[in-house]
């Protein structure tokens, strides 16, 4: 609630200081942790969920306060110490690791996809075997293998993070075949979402 109120008053201060026009639209977005952002900017990404458009800053603030529902912060933060540790150990951006976990499993260590990917970082059986994982549902084993795999892909595609993420999602063969991000809608959405979440989670790390 404190964060929501801070965002509310910060938004009011910025908008009025800048001479915000009464007729301009004010947008209220819900962020992944349940807090709200009040702004005069439009976002179209995987992080900001539009919940209301109004012409009055006060209306936006009241809506954000009344409808604020903080999600279970433990769900979002319980693996942060391990993510930080492994990210530092393998020299991978911690915000990137958390963004991949969010996109892959929404922090559910028991997640399983229709294709057989398992755990927090949705390891396929062959990837898990490659990194010596005996239990893909074990958060520590899963995260370490996932971070190692990310490190491998980042090294394979230096200075080409989107390519590394595309390879994590669709496989290296697909990226090689198309000499870049393959034209799969799912993969392209995946890359955009991870990059958006990485930007968001950098404020946490």
C-alpha positions as CSV (number, residue, x, y, z in Angstrom):
1,X,0.0,0.0,0.0
2,X,2.9,2.3,0.8
3,X,4.3,1.9,-2.7
4,X,0.9,2.5,-4.2
5,X,0.5,5.8,-2.3
6,X,4.0,6.9,-3.2
7,X,3.3,6.3,-6.8
8,X,0.0,8.1,-6.5
9,X,1.5,11.3,-5.0
10,X,4.6,11.1,-7.2
11,X,2.3,11.0,-10.3
12,X,0.3,13.9,-9.1
13,X,3.4,16.0,-8.4
14,X,4.9,15.2,-11.8
15,X,1.7,15.8,-13.7
16,X,0.8,19.1,-12.1
17,X,4.3,20.4,-12.1
18,X,4.5,19.8,-15.8
19,X,1.2,21.7,-16.3
20,X,-0.7,18.5,-17.1
21,X,-3.7,19.4,-19.2
22,X,-7.1,18.6,-17.7
23,X,-8.3,17.0,-20.9
24,X,-5.3,14.7,-21.3
25,X,-5.7,11.0,-20.6
26,X,-4.4,9.5,-17.3
27,X,-3.6,5.8,-17.3
28,X,-3.7,3.4,-14.4
29,X,-1.6,0.3,-14.9
30,X,-1.3,-2.8,-12.6
31,X,2.3,-4.1,-12.2
32,X,3.3,-7.7,-11.6
33,X,3.4,-7.4,-7.8
34,X,-0.1,-5.9,-7.7
35,X,0.8,-2.3,-7.2
36,X,-0.4,0.4,-9.6
37,X,1.3,3.0,-11.7
38,X,-0.5,6.3,-12.6
39,X,1.0,8.0,-15.6
40,X,0.2,10.1,-18.7
41,X,2.2,7.6,-20.8
42,X,0.8,4.6,-22.7
43,X,2.6,1.2,-22.4
44,X,2.1,-1.8,-24.5
45,X,4.3,-4.5,-23.1
46,X,4.1,-7.6,-20.9
47,X,4.6,-5.7,-17.7
48,X,2.0,-2.9,-17.5
49,X,-1.6,-4.1,-17.5
50,X,-4.1,-1.3,-18.3
51,X,-6.9,-1.2,-15.8
52,X,-8.4,2.3,-16.2
53,X,-8.2,5.4,-18.3
54,X,-9.6,8.7,-17.0
55,X,-9.3,12.4,-17.5
56,X,-8.8,13.3,-13.8
57,X,-5.7,12.5,-11.8
58,X,-7.7,12.4,-8.6
59,X,-10.0,9.8,-10.1
60,X,-7.0,7.7,-11.1
61,X,-5.5,7.9,-7.6
62,X,-8.8,6.9,-5.9
63,X,-9.2,4.0,-8.2
64,X,-5.6,2.8,-7.7
65,X,-6.0,3.0,-3.9
66,X,-9.4,1.3,-3.8
67,X,-8.5,-1.5,-6.1
68,X,-5.0,-2.1,-4.8
69,X,-4.5,-5.8,-4.1
70,X,-0.9,-6.6,-3.2
71,X,-0.1,-10.1,-4.5
72,X,1.6,-12.6,-2.4
73,X,5.1,-11.0,-2.2
74,X,6.5,-14.3,-0.9
75,X,5.7,-15.9,-4.2
76,X,7.6,-13.2,-6.0
77,X,10.6,-13.0,-3.7
78,X,11.2,-16.4,-2.1
79,X,13.8,-17.4,-4.6
80,X,15.6,-14.0,-4.7
81,X,18.5,-15.0,-2.5
82,X,19.2,-18.1,-4.7
83,X,18.8,-16.1,-7.9
84,X,21.2,-13.5,-6.7
85,X,23.7,-16.2,-5.6
86,X,23.6,-18.1,-8.9
87,X,23.5,-15.0,-11.0
88,X,26.7,-13.7,-9.3
89,X,28.3,-17.2,-9.5
90,X,27.8,-17.4,-13.3
91,X,28.0,-13.7,-14.1
92,X,24.4,-13.4,-15.4
93,X,22.2,-10.4,-14.7
94,X,20.0,-11.3,-11.7
95,X,17.1,-9.3,-13.2
96,X,17.4,-11.4,-16.4
97,X,17.2,-14.6,-14.4
98,X,14.2,-13.5,-12.5
99,X,12.5,-12.3,-15.7
100,X,13.0,-15.7,-17.3
101,X,11.6,-17.5,-14.2
102,X,8.6,-15.1,-14.2
103,X,8.0,-15.7,-17.9
104,X,8.6,-19.5,-17.8
105,X,6.8,-20.6,-14.7
106,X,5.5,-17.6,-12.8
107,X,7.6,-18.7,-9.9
108,X,5.9,-22.1,-9.6
109,X,8.6,-24.8,-9.0
110,X,6.1,-27.5,-9.8
111,X,5.2,-26.1,-13.3
112,X,5.1,-28.5,-16.2
113,X,4.4,-27.6,-19.8
114,X,2.6,-29.7,-22.4
115,X,6.0,-30.3,-24.1
116,X,7.5,-31.6,-20.9
117,X,9.5,-28.6,-19.6
118,X,9.6,-28.6,-15.9
119,X,10.2,-26.4,-12.9
120,X,11.1,-22.8,-12.3
121,X,13.1,-22.3,-15.5
122,X,11.1,-24.9,-17.5
123,X,14.0,-27.3,-18.3
124,X,13.4,-29.8,-21.0
125,X,14.5,-33.3,-20.0
126,X,17.6,-33.2,-22.4
127,X,18.7,-29.9,-21.0
128,X,18.3,-31.1,-17.4
129,X,20.3,-34.2,-18.2
130,X,23.0,-32.1,-19.8
131,X,23.5,-30.2,-16.6
132,X,23.2,-33.2,-14.3
133,X,19.8,-32.4,-12.8
134,X,18.3,-35.3,-11.0
135,X,15.1,-33.5,-10.0
136,X,13.8,-30.7,-12.2
137,X,11.3,-29.7,-9.6
138,X,14.0,-29.0,-7.0
139,X,14.3,-25.2,-7.1
140,X,18.1,-25.1,-6.5
141,X,18.9,-27.7,-9.1
142,X,16.5,-26.2,-11.6
143,X,17.7,-22.6,-11.1
144,X,21.4,-23.6,-11.3
145,X,20.9,-25.5,-14.5
146,X,18.8,-22.7,-16.0
147,X,21.4,-20.1,-15.2
148,X,24.2,-22.2,-16.5
149,X,22.2,-22.6,-19.8
150,X,21.6,-18.9,-20.0
151,X,25.3,-18.3,-19.5
152,X,26.1,-20.7,-22.3
153,X,23.7,-19.0,-24.6
154,X,24.9,-15.5,-23.7
155,X,28.4,-16.6,-24.6
156,X,27.2,-18.2,-27.8
157,X,25.4,-15.0,-28.9
158,X,27.6,-12.2,-27.4
159,X,25.9,-8.8,-27.4
160,X,22.8,-10.4,-28.8
161,X,20.6,-11.0,-25.8
162,X,17.4,-11.4,-27.9
163,X,19.0,-14.2,-29.8
164,X,20.1,-15.9,-26.6
165,X,16.5,-15.7,-25.3
166,X,15.1,-17.0,-28.5
167,X,17.4,-19.9,-28.3
168,X,16.3,-20.6,-24.7
169,X,12.7,-20.7,-25.9
170,X,12.9,-22.2,-29.3
171,X,16.3,-23.9,-29.4
172,X,19.6,-23.1,-30.9
173,X,18.8,-24.9,-34.2
174,X,15.8,-22.5,-34.8
175,X,17.9,-19.4,-34.2
176,X,20.7,-20.8,-36.5
177,X,18.2,-21.7,-39.2
178,X,16.7,-18.2,-39.3
179,X,20.0,-16.4,-38.5
180,X,18.3,-14.6,-35.7
181,X,15.0,-14.7,-33.8
182,X,12.7,-17.2,-35.6
183,X,9.4,-15.9,-36.9
184,X,7.4,-17.9,-34.3
185,X,4.8,-15.7,-32.6
186,X,5.3,-17.5,-29.3
187,X,9.1,-17.0,-29.4
188,X,8.8,-13.3,-30.4
189,X,6.3,-12.7,-27.6
190,X,8.6,-14.6,-25.2
191,X,11.6,-12.4,-26.0
192,X,9.6,-9.2,-25.6
193,X,8.2,-10.3,-22.3
194,X,11.5,-11.4,-20.8
195,X,13.1,-8.1,-21.8
196,X,10.2,-6.1,-20.4
197,X,10.4,-8.1,-17.1
198,X,14.2,-7.7,-17.0
199,X,13.7,-3.9,-17.1
200,X,11.1,-4.1,-14.4
201,X,13.1,-6.4,-12.0
202,X,16.2,-4.3,-12.3
203,X,14.6,-2.0,-9.7
204,X,14.5,-5.0,-7.3
205,X,18.1,-5.9,-7.7
